């Protein structure tokens, strides 16, 4: 049996992404890719619906941080990294 060597933070992130994927699928989105990673950024989930590509950033929190608003954790440097990853994805896929 393989021990789970992920950190607690990574396990929480994976759980949040799984929940987000289930939510999106129930609403008709096709999951194209998860955890698209480049040196300059990562995209958690890439979906398609009605020929439109959507880039999804998932922010998972524990109950202890219930007053936390995920959008407050999207700092300018994170947005820049996300934007670069999105541009790279679109260029690589010739979209």
DAFENWO-V778510 format. One record per residue. N is the residue number from 0. RES is the residue in three letters. PHI is phi in radians with two decimals (999 if undefined). D_CENTER is the distance of its C-alpha to the mean C-alpha in Angstrom with 2 decimals. Layout:
# DAFENWO-V778510
n = (N:N)
res = (RES:RES)
phi = (PHI:PHI)
d_center = (D_CENTER:D_CENTER)
This chain:
# DAFENWO-V778510
n = (0:1:2:3:4:5:6:7:8:9:10:11:12:13:14:15:16:17:18:19:20:21:22:23:24:25:26:27:28:29:30:31:32:33:34:35:36:37:38:39:40:41:42:43:44:45:46:47:48:49:50:51:52:53:54:55:56:57:58:59:60:61:62:63:64:65:66:67:68:69:70:71:72:73:74:75:76:77:78:79:80:81:82:83:84:85:86:87:88:89:90:91:92:93:94)
res = (UNK:UNK:UNK:UNK:UNK:UNK:UNK:UNK:UNK:UNK:UNK:UNK:UNK:UNK:UNK:UNK:UNK:UNK:UNK:UNK:UNK:UNK:UNK:UNK:UNK:UNK:UNK:UNK:UNK:UNK:UNK:UNK:UNK:UNK:UNK:UNK:UNK:UNK:UNK:UNK:UNK:UNK:UNK:UNK:UNK:UNK:UNK:UNK:UNK:UNK:UNK:UNK:UNK:UNK:UNK:UNK:UNK:UNK:UNK:UNK:UNK:UNK:UNK:UNK:UNK:UNK:UNK:UNK:UNK:UNK:UNK:UNK:UNK:UNK:UNK:UNK:UNK:UNK:UNK:UNK:UNK:UNK:UNK:UNK:UNK:UNK:UNK:UNK:UNK:UNK:UNK:UNK:UNK:UNK:UNK)
phi = (999:-1.50:-1.26:-1.40:-1.70:-1.17:-1.26:-1.03:-1.09:-1.17:-1.10:-1.12:-1.07:-1.10:-1.07:-1.06:-1.16:-1.10:-1.11:-1.09:-1.08:-1.05:-1.03:-1.14:-1.06:-1.11:-1.78:1.57:-1.47:-1.69:-1.38:-1.56:-2.78:-2.23:0.92:-1.23:-2.16:-2.32:-0.98:-1.71:2.86:-2.38:-2.03:-1.16:-2.45:-2.08:-2.22:-2.40:-2.65:0.93:1.11:-1.90:-1.53:-2.12:-1.87:-2.00:-1.85:-1.81:-2.10:-1.83:-2.33:-1.56:-1.02:-1.10:-1.94:-1.11:-1.44:-1.37:-1.89:-0.93:-1.10:-1.27:-1.68:-1.72:-1.27:-0.92:-1.17:-1.21:-1.10:-1.14:-1.11:-1.11:-1.07:-1.09:-1.13:-1.12:-1.06:-1.08:-1.00:-1.10:-1.19:-1.07:-1.57:0.96:-1.79)
d_center = (28.46:25.48:24.63:21.05:20.74:17.20:17.40:17.22:14.23:12.37:13.76:12.65:8.97:9.45:11.41:9.07:6.50:9.90:11.21:8.66:9.39:13.00:13.10:11.98:14.41:17.12:16.92:17.48:14.22:14.20:11.19:11.89:9.62:6.94:6.41:8.49:10.36:13.35:15.63:14.79:11.00:7.64:4.99:1.99:4.20:7.54:10.25:13.91:16.43:19.94:19.44:16.81:13.53:10.56:7.46:4.89:3.74:4.50:7.85:10.11:13.79:17.04:20.05:21.78:19.62:20.07:21.26:18.03:16.28:12.53:13.22:15.85:13.53:12.40:15.32:16.79:16.07:12.28:12.58:14.84:12.70:9.83:12.82:14.34:11.54:11.55:15.33:15.53:13.62:15.98:18.95:18.47:18.27:21.08:19.47)
